[in-house]
Amino acid sequence: MDEKETVALWMMANGFSTGHGDSVADMLNGLACQIDERVARAIDAERVCFANLCNKNANAYLSEGQNEAARAAVALAVLTLEKVRKND
């Protein structure tokens, strides 16, 4: 088995597409792009979860009459979601 085939098998075994790379370097460049995309999606997912937590906290603050804390939590949620939208 040559190096290109070894890299292709590893990529496929780990859920990456191999593309149409003519060389190992081409395949690794494609892999780097796919990894970057996965990382960006994971970060966005974490940001959405964080924004949801901020919203939940804002509701709790409101129920306790802590309006300033609620406004701050909502503002943080909005800023966080704006970062997600910029990545789309």
JOLIN-V766524 format. One record per pair of residues at least 24 apart in sequence whose ideal C-beta (glycine too) atoms are under 8 Angstrom apart, sorted by sequence separation. I is the first residue (numbers start at 0). J is the second residue. D is the distance in Angstrom with one decimal. If there is no record, write none. Layout:
# JOLIN-V766524
i=I j=J d=D
i=I j=J d=D
This chain:
# JOLIN-V766524
i=50 j=75 d=7.8
i=51 j=76 d=7.7
i=50 j=76 d=4.2
i=53 j=79 d=6.9
i=49 j=76 d=8.0
i=50 j=77 d=7.9
i=50 j=79 d=4.4
i=49 j=79 d=5.6
i=50 j=80 d=5.0
i=47 j=79 d=8.0
i=46 j=79 d=5.0
i=47 j=80 d=7.2
i=50 j=83 d=7.7
i=46 j=80 d=7.2
i=46 j=82 d=6.0
i=47 j=83 d=6.1
i=46 j=83 d=5.0
i=43 j=83 d=4.8
i=43 j=86 d=5.5
i=42 j=86 d=7.8
i=39 j=86 d=5.8
